[in-house]
């Protein structure tokens, strides 16, 4: 069975840490793909908000 795990963080290092924790739990041969995305939104003239997200596709 193919499954996905979604991740969403405001900081890229937090995303990296969360994904690495998950990847330690699955066998490398079960990993199929990783999709990554960054979104940026301007709130005010001086503030920009980032959203770092990823999806791990793996075989259960």
Predicted model as a PDB file, atoms N, CA, C, CB and O in Angstrom, pLDDT in the B-factor column:
MODEL        1                                                                  
ATOM      1  N   UNK A   1       0.833  -1.169   0.000  1.00 97.00           N  
ATOM      2  CA  UNK A   1       0.000   0.000   0.000  1.00 97.00           C  
ATOM      3  C   UNK A   1       0.890   1.248   0.000  1.00 97.00           C  
ATOM      4  CB  UNK A   1      -0.954  -0.011   1.212  1.00 97.00           C  
ATOM      5  O   UNK A   1       1.839   1.330   0.779  1.00 97.00           O  
ATOM      6  N   UNK A   2       0.594   2.197  -0.850  1.00 98.00           N  
ATOM      7  CA  UNK A   2       1.337   3.456  -0.916  1.00 98.00           C  
ATOM      8  C   UNK A   2       0.655   4.474  -0.004  1.00 98.00           C  
ATOM      9  CB  UNK A   2       1.419   3.989  -2.388  1.00 98.00           C  
ATOM     10  O   UNK A   2      -0.565   4.632  -0.022  1.00 98.00           O  
ATOM     11  N   UNK A   3       1.478   5.158   0.795  1.00 98.00           N  
ATOM     12  CA  UNK A   3       0.961   6.163   1.718  1.00 98.00           C  
ATOM     13  C   UNK A   3       1.763   7.445   1.575  1.00 98.00           C  
ATOM     14  CB  UNK A   3       1.008   5.652   3.176  1.00 98.00           C  
ATOM     15  O   UNK A   3       2.836   7.457   0.970  1.00 98.00           O  
ATOM     16  N   UNK A   4       1.224   8.538   2.145  1.00 98.00           N  
ATOM     17  CA  UNK A   4       1.925   9.817   2.157  1.00 98.00           C  
ATOM     18  C   UNK A   4       1.971  10.349   3.584  1.00 98.00           C  
ATOM     19  CB  UNK A   4       1.239  10.838   1.210  1.00 98.00           C  
ATOM     20  O   UNK A   4       1.114  10.043   4.413  1.00 98.00           O  
ATOM     21  N   UNK A   5       2.980  11.142   3.839  1.00 98.00           N  
ATOM     22  CA  UNK A   5       3.109  11.854   5.112  1.00 98.00           C  
ATOM     23  C   UNK A   5       3.363  13.307   4.761  1.00 98.00           C  
ATOM     24  CB  UNK A   5       4.270  11.257   6.021  1.00 98.00           C  
ATOM     25  O   UNK A   5       4.290  13.613   4.011  1.00 98.00           O  
ATOM     26  N   UNK A   6       2.539  14.214   5.300  1.00 98.00           N  
ATOM     27  CA  UNK A   6       2.640  15.636   4.991  1.00 98.00           C  
ATOM     28  C   UNK A   6       3.323  16.385   6.135  1.00 98.00           C  
ATOM     29  CB  UNK A   6       1.244  16.230   4.720  1.00 98.00           C  
ATOM     30  O   UNK A   6       3.125  16.067   7.307  1.00 98.00           O  
ATOM     31  N   UNK A   7       4.130  17.384   5.774  1.00 98.00           N  
ATOM     32  CA  UNK A   7       4.844  18.195   6.741  1.00 98.00           C  
ATOM     33  C   UNK A   7       4.662  19.659   6.374  1.00 98.00           C  
ATOM     34  CB  UNK A   7       6.345  17.815   6.794  1.00 98.00           C  
ATOM     35  O   UNK A   7       4.623  20.010   5.195  1.00 98.00           O  
ATOM     36  N   UNK A   8       4.550  20.523   7.399  1.00 97.00           N  
ATOM     37  CA  UNK A   8       4.359  21.950   7.164  1.00 97.00           C  
ATOM     38  C   UNK A   8       4.972  22.710   8.330  1.00 97.00           C  
ATOM     39  CB  UNK A   8       2.846  22.304   6.993  1.00 97.00           C  
ATOM     40  O   UNK A   8       4.571  22.521   9.478  1.00 97.00           O  
ATOM     41  N   UNK A   9       5.942  23.569   8.039  1.00 96.00           N  
ATOM     42  CA  UNK A   9       6.626  24.329   9.076  1.00 96.00           C  
ATOM     43  C   UNK A   9       6.882  25.755   8.611  1.00 96.00           C  
ATOM     44  CB  UNK A   9       7.945  23.650   9.460  1.00 96.00           C  
ATOM     45  O   UNK A   9       6.903  26.035   7.412  1.00 96.00           O  
ATOM     46  N   UNK A  10       7.075  26.654   9.570  1.00 93.00           N  
ATOM     47  CA  UNK A  10       7.396  28.046   9.242  1.00 93.00           C  
ATOM     48  C   UNK A  10       8.893  28.252   9.019  1.00 93.00           C  
ATOM     49  CB  UNK A  10       6.911  28.969  10.353  1.00 93.00           C  
ATOM     50  O   UNK A  10       9.306  29.233   8.399  1.00 93.00           O  
ATOM     51  N   UNK A  11       9.699  27.323   9.526  1.00 94.00           N  
ATOM     52  CA  UNK A  11      11.152  27.437   9.389  1.00 94.00           C  
ATOM     53  C   UNK A  11      11.699  26.181   8.719  1.00 94.00           C  
ATOM     54  CB  UNK A  11      11.827  27.656  10.775  1.00 94.00           C  
ATOM     55  O   UNK A  11      11.285  25.069   9.047  1.00 94.00           O  
ATOM     56  N   UNK A  12      12.623  26.356   7.783  1.00 95.00           N  
ATOM     57  CA  UNK A  12      13.140  25.225   7.026  1.00 95.00           C  
ATOM     58  C   UNK A  12      13.883  24.220   7.898  1.00 95.00           C  
ATOM     59  CB  UNK A  12      14.050  25.717   5.937  1.00 95.00           C  
ATOM     60  O   UNK A  12      13.839  23.021   7.622  1.00 95.00           O  
ATOM     61  N   UNK A  13      14.559  24.681   8.937  1.00 97.00           N  
ATOM     62  CA  UNK A  13      15.273  23.752   9.831  1.00 97.00           C  
ATOM     63  C   UNK A  13      14.293  22.880  10.605  1.00 97.00           C  
ATOM     64  CB  UNK A  13      16.173  24.529  10.813  1.00 97.00           C  
ATOM     65  O   UNK A  13      14.585  21.713  10.867  1.00 97.00           O  
ATOM     66  N   UNK A  14      13.130  23.429  10.978  1.00 97.00           N  
ATOM     67  CA  UNK A  14      12.102  22.639  11.658  1.00 97.00           C  
ATOM     68  C   UNK A  14      11.548  21.568  10.727  1.00 97.00           C  
ATOM     69  CB  UNK A  14      10.964  23.546  12.162  1.00 97.00           C  
ATOM     70  O   UNK A  14      11.298  20.440  11.152  1.00 97.00           O  
ATOM     71  N   UNK A  15      11.358  21.917   9.470  1.00 98.00           N  
ATOM     72  CA  UNK A  15      10.880  20.954   8.480  1.00 98.00           C  
ATOM     73  C   UNK A  15      11.902  19.838   8.302  1.00 98.00           C  
ATOM     74  CB  UNK A  15      10.600  21.651   7.129  1.00 98.00           C  
ATOM     75  O   UNK A  15      11.545  18.660   8.267  1.00 98.00           O  
ATOM     76  N   UNK A  16      13.153  20.205   8.192  1.00 97.00           N  
ATOM     77  CA  UNK A  16      14.223  19.227   8.025  1.00 97.00           C  
ATOM     78  C   UNK A  16      14.264  18.257   9.209  1.00 97.00           C  
ATOM     79  CB  UNK A  16      15.578  19.937   7.872  1.00 97.00           C  
ATOM     80  O   UNK A  16      14.366  17.045   9.017  1.00 97.00           O  
ATOM     81  N   UNK A  17      14.186  18.781  10.410  1.00 98.00           N  
ATOM     82  CA  UNK A  17      14.220  17.947  11.615  1.00 98.00           C  
ATOM     83  C   UNK A  17      13.035  16.989  11.662  1.00 98.00           C  
ATOM     84  CB  UNK A  17      14.231  18.824  12.870  1.00 98.00           C  
ATOM     85  O   UNK A  17      13.208  15.802  11.938  1.00 98.00           O  
ATOM     86  N   UNK A  18      11.834  17.495  11.394  1.00 98.00           N  
ATOM     87  CA  UNK A  18      10.626  16.666  11.426  1.00 98.00           C  
ATOM     88  C   UNK A  18      10.676  15.563  10.363  1.00 98.00           C  
ATOM     89  CB  UNK A  18       9.379  17.538  11.219  1.00 98.00           C  
ATOM     90  O   UNK A  18      10.304  14.419  10.626  1.00 98.00           O  
ATOM     91  N   UNK A  19      11.135  15.916   9.175  1.00 98.00           N  
ATOM     92  CA  UNK A  19      11.218  14.916   8.106  1.00 98.00           C  
ATOM     93  C   UNK A  19      12.268  13.847   8.422  1.00 98.00           C  
ATOM     94  CB  UNK A  19      11.548  15.596   6.768  1.00 98.00           C  
ATOM     95  O   UNK A  19      12.031  12.660   8.200  1.00 98.00           O  
ATOM     96  N   UNK A  20      13.417  14.261   8.934  1.00 98.00           N  
ATOM     97  CA  UNK A  20      14.464  13.300   9.270  1.00 98.00           C  
ATOM     98  C   UNK A  20      14.016  12.332  10.362  1.00 98.00           C  
ATOM     99  CB  UNK A  20      15.723  14.031   9.712  1.00 98.00           C  
ATOM    100  O   UNK A  20      14.353  11.149  10.320  1.00 98.00           O  
ATOM    101  N   UNK A  21      13.262  12.827  11.333  1.00 98.00           N  
ATOM    102  CA  UNK A  21      12.718  11.945  12.377  1.00 98.00           C  
ATOM    103  C   UNK A  21      11.803  10.888  11.773  1.00 98.00           C  
ATOM    104  CB  UNK A  21      11.950  12.763  13.433  1.00 98.00           C  
ATOM    105  O   UNK A  21      11.854   9.716  12.147  1.00 98.00           O  
ATOM    106  N   UNK A  22      10.961  11.320  10.827  1.00 98.00           N  
ATOM    107  CA  UNK A  22      10.054  10.364  10.186  1.00 98.00           C  
ATOM    108  C   UNK A  22      10.823   9.364   9.322  1.00 98.00           C  
ATOM    109  CB  UNK A  22       9.017  11.106   9.332  1.00 98.00           C  
ATOM    110  O   UNK A  22      10.540   8.167   9.347  1.00 98.00           O  
ATOM    111  N   UNK A  23      11.794   9.863   8.562  1.00 98.00           N  
ATOM    112  CA  UNK A  23      12.547   8.990   7.659  1.00 98.00           C  
ATOM    113  C   UNK A  23      13.344   7.922   8.403  1.00 98.00           C  
ATOM    114  CB  UNK A  23      13.484   9.817   6.808  1.00 98.00           C  
ATOM    115  O   UNK A  23      13.606   6.852   7.852  1.00 98.00           O  
ATOM    116  N   UNK A  24      13.729   8.198   9.635  1.00 98.00           N  
ATOM    117  CA  UNK A  24      14.433   7.201  10.445  1.00 98.00           C  
ATOM    118  C   UNK A  24      13.545   6.004  10.763  1.00 98.00           C  
ATOM    119  CB  UNK A  24      14.933   7.832  11.739  1.00 98.00           C  
ATOM    120  O   UNK A  24      14.043   4.915  11.048  1.00 98.00           O  
ATOM    121  N   UNK A  25      12.231   6.208  10.715  1.00 97.00           N  
ATOM    122  CA  UNK A  25      11.285   5.157  11.092  1.00 97.00           C  
ATOM    123  C   UNK A  25      10.932   4.210   9.951  1.00 97.00           C  
ATOM    124  CB  UNK A  25      10.031   5.779  11.618  1.00 97.00           C  
ATOM    125  O   UNK A  25      10.382   3.135  10.193  1.00 97.00           O  
ATOM    126  N   UNK A  26      11.239   4.590   8.711  1.00 97.00           N  
ATOM    127  CA  UNK A  26      10.894   3.724   7.587  1.00 97.00           C  
ATOM    128  C   UNK A  26      12.168   3.195   6.924  1.00 97.00           C  
ATOM    129  CB  UNK A  26      10.021   4.486   6.558  1.00 97.00           C  
ATOM    130  O   UNK A  26      13.226   3.820   6.991  1.00 97.00           O  
ATOM    131  N   UNK A  27      12.046   2.056   6.297  1.00 97.00           N  
ATOM    132  CA  UNK A  27      13.180   1.479   5.585  1.00 97.00           C  
ATOM    133  C   UNK A  27      13.446   2.288   4.310  1.00 97.00           C  
ATOM    134  CB  UNK A  27      12.916  -0.020   5.244  1.00 97.00           C  
ATOM    135  O   UNK A  27      12.516   2.746   3.646  1.00 97.00           O  
ATOM    136  N   UNK A  28      14.713   2.453   3.988  1.00 96.00           N  
ATOM    137  CA  UNK A  28      15.084   3.257   2.825  1.00 96.00           C  
ATOM    138  C   UNK A  28      14.467   2.724   1.534  1.00 96.00           C  
ATOM    139  CB  UNK A  28      16.596   3.304   2.689  1.00 96.00           C  
ATOM    140  O   UNK A  28      14.080   3.502   0.662  1.00 96.00           O  
ATOM    141  N   UNK A  29      14.377   1.419   1.413  1.00 97.00           N  
ATOM    142  CA  UNK A  29      13.831   0.838   0.185  1.00 97.00           C  
ATOM    143  C   UNK A  29      12.330   1.111   0.022  1.00 97.00           C  
ATOM    144  CB  UNK A  29      14.081  -0.661   0.171  1.00 97.00           C  
ATOM    145  O   UNK A  29      11.791   0.944  -1.072  1.00 97.00           O  
ATOM    146  N   UNK A  30      11.650   1.529   1.100  1.00 98.00           N  
ATOM    147  CA  UNK A  30      10.216   1.838   1.025  1.00 98.00           C  
ATOM    148  C   UNK A  30       9.947   3.284   0.619  1.00 98.00           C  
ATOM    149  CB  UNK A  30       9.557   1.560   2.362  1.00 98.00           C  
ATOM    150  O   UNK A  30       8.811   3.641   0.306  1.00 98.00           O  
ATOM    151  N   UNK A  31      10.981   4.110   0.622  1.00 98.00           N  
ATOM    152  CA  UNK A  31      10.834   5.504   0.208  1.00 98.00           C  
ATOM    153  C   UNK A  31      10.675   5.576  -1.307  1.00 98.00           C  
ATOM    154  CB  UNK A  31      12.050   6.347   0.669  1.00 98.00           C  
ATOM    155  O   UNK A  31      11.510   5.055  -2.047  1.00 98.00           O  
ATOM    156  N   UNK A  32       9.610   6.218  -1.769  1.00 98.00           N  
ATOM    157  CA  UNK A  32       9.355   6.334  -3.202  1.00 98.00           C  
ATOM    158  C   UNK A  32       9.707   7.714  -3.749  1.00 98.00           C  
ATOM    159  CB  UNK A  32       7.904   6.028  -3.493  1.00 98.00           C  
ATOM    160  O   UNK A  32      10.309   7.825  -4.817  1.00 98.00           O  
ATOM    161  N   UNK A  33       9.329   8.773  -3.014  1.00 98.00           N  
ATOM    162  CA  UNK A  33       9.568  10.122  -3.525  1.00 98.00           C  
ATOM    163  C   UNK A  33       9.373  11.135  -2.404  1.00 98.00           C  
ATOM    164  CB  UNK A  33       8.625  10.439  -4.715  1.00 98.00           C  
ATOM    165  O   UNK A  33       8.726  10.855  -1.395  1.00 98.00           O  
ATOM    166  N   UNK A  34       9.951  12.325  -2.604  1.00 98.00           N  
ATOM    167  CA  UNK A  34       9.746  13.450  -1.699  1.00 98.00           C  
ATOM    168  C   UNK A  34       9.432  14.673  -2.553  1.00 98.00           C  
ATOM    169  CB  UNK A  34      11.003  13.695  -0.783  1.00 98.00           C  
ATOM    170  O   UNK A  34      10.164  14.997  -3.487  1.00 98.00           O  
ATOM    171  N   UNK A  35       8.343  15.341  -2.222  1.00 98.00           N  
ATOM    172  CA  UNK A  35       7.950  16.585  -2.893  1.00 98.00           C  
ATOM    173  C   UNK A  35       8.133  17.729  -1.901  1.00 98.00           C  
ATOM    174  CB  UNK A  35       6.461  16.518  -3.417  1.00 98.00           C  
ATOM    175  O   UNK A  35       7.816  17.591  -0.719  1.00 98.00           O  
ATOM    176  N   UNK A  36       8.645  18.856  -2.386  1.00 98.00           N  
ATOM    177  CA  UNK A  36       8.996  19.980  -1.523  1.00 98.00           C  
ATOM    178  C   UNK A  36       8.438  21.270  -2.106  1.00 98.00           C  
ATOM    179  CB  UNK A  36      10.529  20.081  -1.347  1.00 98.00           C  
ATOM    180  O   UNK A  36       8.410  21.450  -3.323  1.00 98.00           O  
ATOM    181  N   UNK A  37       7.987  22.182  -1.215  1.00 97.00           N  
ATOM    182  CA  UNK A  37       7.428  23.440  -1.686  1.00 97.00           C  
ATOM    183  C   UNK A  37       7.722  24.555  -0.682  1.00 97.00           C  
ATOM    184  CB  UNK A  37       5.909  23.305  -1.918  1.00 97.00           C  
ATOM    185  O   UNK A  37       7.765  24.330   0.527  1.00 97.00           O  
ATOM    186  N   UNK A  38       7.922  25.759  -1.213  1.00 96.00           N  
ATOM    187  CA  UNK A  38       8.096  26.941  -0.373  1.00 96.00           C  
ATOM    188  C   UNK A  38       7.116  27.995  -0.858  1.00 96.00           C  
ATOM    189  CB  UNK A  38       9.575  27.472  -0.416  1.00 96.00           C  
ATOM    190  O   UNK A  38       7.022  28.268  -2.055  1.00 96.00           O  
ATOM    191  N   UNK A  39       6.388  28.586   0.080  1.00 95.00           N  
ATOM    192  CA  UNK A  39       5.473  29.678  -0.244  1.00 95.00           C  
ATOM    193  C   UNK A  39       5.861  30.889   0.594  1.00 95.00           C  
ATOM    194  CB  UNK A  39       3.982  29.270   0.012  1.00 95.00           C  
ATOM    195  O   UNK A  39       6.211  30.755   1.767  1.00 95.00           O  
ATOM    196  N   UNK A  40       5.798  32.058  -0.007  1.00 92.00           N  
ATOM    197  CA  UNK A  40       6.111  33.300   0.700  1.00 92.00           C  
ATOM    198  C   UNK A  40       4.954  34.272   0.535  1.00 92.00           C  
ATOM    199  CB  UNK A  40       7.435  33.928   0.176  1.00 92.00           C  
ATOM    200  O   UNK A  40       4.408  34.439  -0.556  1.00 92.00           O  
ATOM    201  N   UNK A  41       4.593  34.912   1.646  1.00 89.00           N  
ATOM    202  CA  UNK A  41       3.489  35.867   1.640  1.00 89.00           C  
ATOM    203  C   UNK A  41       3.972  37.150   2.298  1.00 89.00           C  
ATOM    204  CB  UNK A  41       2.229  35.293   2.376  1.00 89.00           C  
ATOM    205  O   UNK A  41       4.586  37.116   3.364  1.00 89.00           O  
ATOM    206  N   UNK A  42       3.692  38.286   1.657  1.00 86.00           N  
ATOM    207  CA  UNK A  42       4.026  39.586   2.243  1.00 86.00           C  
ATOM    208  C   UNK A  42       2.860  40.028   3.113  1.00 86.00           C  
ATOM    209  CB  UNK A  42       4.338  40.653   1.136  1.00 86.00           C  
ATOM    210  O   UNK A  42       1.758  40.260   2.616  1.00 86.00           O  
ATOM    211  N   UNK A  43       3.108  40.145   4.424  1.00 81.00           N  
ATOM    212  CA  UNK A  43       2.071  40.608   5.344  1.00 81.00           C  
ATOM    213  C   UNK A  43       2.034  42.136   5.363  1.00 81.00           C  
ATOM    214  CB  UNK A  43       2.317  40.052   6.771  1.00 81.00           C  
ATOM    215  O   UNK A  43       1.009  42.752   5.069  1.00 81.00           O  
ATOM    216  N   UNK A  44       3.152  42.719   5.710  1.00 79.00           N  
ATOM    217  CA  UNK A  44       3.300  44.172   5.725  1.00 79.00           C  
ATOM    218  C   UNK A  44       4.477  44.520   4.825  1.00 79.00           C  
ATOM    219  CB  UNK A  44       3.513  44.721   7.187  1.00 79.00           C  
ATOM    220  O   UNK A  44       5.068  43.640   4.198  1.00 79.00           O  
ATOM    221  N   UNK A  45       4.810  45.779   4.762  1.00 78.00           N  
ATOM    222  CA  UNK A  45       5.953  46.184   3.955  1.00 78.00           C  
ATOM    223  C   UNK A  45       7.253  45.580   4.469  1.00 78.00           C  
ATOM    224  CB  UNK A  45       6.061  47.692   3.928  1.00 78.00           C  
ATOM    225  O   UNK A  45       8.166  45.300   3.692  1.00 78.00           O  
ATOM    226  N   UNK A  46       7.333  45.382   5.784  1.00 81.00           N  
ATOM    227  CA  UNK A  46       8.573  44.912   6.393  1.00 81.00           C  
ATOM    228  C   UNK A  46       8.547  43.435   6.766  1.00 81.00           C  
ATOM    229  CB  UNK A  46       8.869  45.723   7.613  1.00 81.00           C  
ATOM    230  O   UNK A  46       9.564  42.900   7.209  1.00 81.00           O  
ATOM    231  N   UNK A  47       7.426  42.772   6.600  1.00 86.00           N  
ATOM    232  CA  UNK A  47       7.316  41.388   7.065  1.00 86.00           C  
ATOM    233  C   UNK A  47       6.955  40.444   5.919  1.00 86.00           C  
ATOM    234  CB  UNK A  47       6.270  41.283   8.179  1.00 86.00           C  
ATOM    235  O   UNK A  47       6.068  40.719   5.111  1.00 86.00           O  
ATOM    236  N   UNK A  48       7.664  39.339   5.881  1.00 88.00           N  
ATOM    237  CA  UNK A  48       7.395  38.302   4.889  1.00 88.00           C  
ATOM    238  C   UNK A  48       7.286  36.969   5.628  1.00 88.00           C  
ATOM    239  CB  UNK A  48       8.517  38.254   3.783  1.00 88.00           C  
ATOM    240  O   UNK A  48       8.160  36.628   6.425  1.00 88.00           O  
ATOM    241  N   UNK A  49       6.231  36.227   5.369  1.00 88.00           N  
ATOM    242  CA  UNK A  49       5.998  34.941   6.033  1.00 88.00           C  
ATOM    243  C   UNK A  49       6.289  33.823   5.044  1.00 88.00           C  
ATOM    244  CB  UNK A  49       4.536  34.836   6.577  1.00 88.00           C  
ATOM    245  O   UNK A  49       5.846  33.854   3.895  1.00 88.00           O  
ATOM    246  N   UNK A  50       7.045  32.832   5.516  1.00 90.00           N  
ATOM    247  CA  UNK A  50       7.380  31.675   4.691  1.00 90.00           C  
ATOM    248  C   UNK A  50       6.658  30.445   5.210  1.00 90.00           C  
ATOM    249  CB  UNK A  50       8.902  31.438   4.669  1.00 90.00           C  
ATOM    250  O   UNK A  50       6.417  30.302   6.408  1.00 90.00           O  
ATOM    251  N   UNK A  51       6.322  29.568   4.290  1.00 95.00           N  
ATOM    252  CA  UNK A  51       5.739  28.277   4.643  1.00 95.00           C  
ATOM    253  C   UNK A  51       6.526  27.211   3.877  1.00 95.00           C  
ATOM    254  CB  UNK A  51       4.186  28.218   4.303  1.00 95.00           C  
ATOM    255  O   UNK A  51       6.535  27.193   2.646  1.00 95.00           O  
ATOM    256  N   UNK A  52       7.179  26.333   4.621  1.00 97.00           N  
ATOM    257  CA  UNK A  52       7.958  25.250   4.034  1.00 97.00           C  
ATOM    258  C   UNK A  52       7.157  23.970   4.210  1.00 97.00           C  
ATOM    259  CB  UNK A  52       9.382  25.133   4.691  1.00 97.00           C  
ATOM    260  O   UNK A  52       6.799  23.612   5.331  1.00 97.00           O  
ATOM    261  N   UNK A  53       6.874  23.279   3.111  1.00 98.00           N  
ATOM    262  CA  UNK A  53       6.087  22.062   3.206  1.00 98.00           C  
ATOM    263  C   UNK A  53       6.702  20.959   2.351  1.00 98.00           C  
ATOM    264  CB  UNK A  53       4.641  22.326   2.780  1.00 98.00           C  
ATOM    265  O   UNK A  53       7.431  21.212   1.392  1.00 98.00           O  
ATOM    266  N   UNK A  54       6.384  19.743   2.731  1.00 98.00           N  
ATOM    267  CA  UNK A  54       6.910  18.584   2.003  1.00 98.00           C  
ATOM    268  C   UNK A  54       5.939  17.429   2.147  1.00 98.00           C  
ATOM    269  CB  UNK A  54       8.320  18.183   2.520  1.00 98.00           C  
ATOM    270  O   UNK A  54       5.143  17.362   3.084  1.00 98.00           O  
ATOM    271  N   UNK A  55       6.032  16.526   1.190  1.00 98.00           N  
ATOM    272  CA  UNK A  55       5.245  15.297   1.226  1.00 98.00           C  
ATOM    273  C   UNK A  55       6.188  14.144   0.933  1.00 98.00           C  
ATOM    274  CB  UNK A  55       4.053  15.337   0.200  1.00 98.00           C  
ATOM    275  O   UNK A  55       6.895  14.143  -0.075  1.00 98.00           O  
ATOM    276  N   UNK A  56       6.191  13.164   1.825  1.00 98.00           N  
ATOM    277  CA  UNK A  56       6.971  11.962   1.635  1.00 98.00           C  
ATOM    278  C   UNK A  56       6.020  10.872   1.158  1.00 98.00           C  
ATOM    279  CB  UNK A  56       7.714  11.546   2.946  1.00 98.00           C  
ATOM    280  O   UNK A  56       5.008  10.595   1.802  1.00 98.00           O  
ATOM    281  N   UNK A  57       6.347  10.265   0.042  1.00 98.00           N  
ATOM    282  CA  UNK A  57       5.559   9.167  -0.522  1.00 98.00           C  
ATOM    283  C   UNK A  57       6.337   7.889  -0.283  1.00 98.00           C  
ATOM    284  CB  UNK A  57       5.264   9.380  -2.057  1.00 98.00           C  
ATOM    285  O   UNK A  57       7.497   7.771  -0.676  1.00 98.00           O  
ATOM    286  N   UNK A  58       5.685   6.926   0.371  1.00 98.00           N  
ATOM    287  CA  UNK A  58       6.389   5.698   0.743  1.00 98.00           C  
ATOM    288  C   UNK A  58       5.454   4.492   0.691  1.00 98.00           C  
ATOM    289  CB  UNK A  58       6.995   5.834   2.146  1.00 98.00           C  
ATOM    290  O   UNK A  58       4.231   4.624   0.652  1.00 98.00           O  
ATOM    291  N   UNK A  59       6.056   3.346   0.691  1.00 98.00           N  
ATOM    292  CA  UNK A  59       5.312   2.089   0.665  1.00 98.00           C  
ATOM    293  C   UNK A  59       5.212   1.573   2.102  1.00 98.00           C  
ATOM    294  CB  UNK A  59       6.003   1.030  -0.278  1.00 98.00           C  
ATOM    295  O   UNK A  59       6.221   1.416   2.790  1.00 98.00           O  
ATOM    296  N   UNK A  60       3.982   1.313   2.539  1.00 93.00           N  
ATOM    297  CA  UNK A  60       3.749   0.844   3.919  1.00 93.00           C  
ATOM    298  C   UNK A  60       3.990  -0.655   4.036  1.00 93.00           C  
ATOM    299  CB  UNK A  60       2.313   1.178   4.369  1.00 93.00           C  
ATOM    300  O   UNK A  60       3.842  -1.221   5.119  1.00 93.00           O  
TER     301      UNK A  60                                                      
ENDMDL                                                                          
END                                                                             
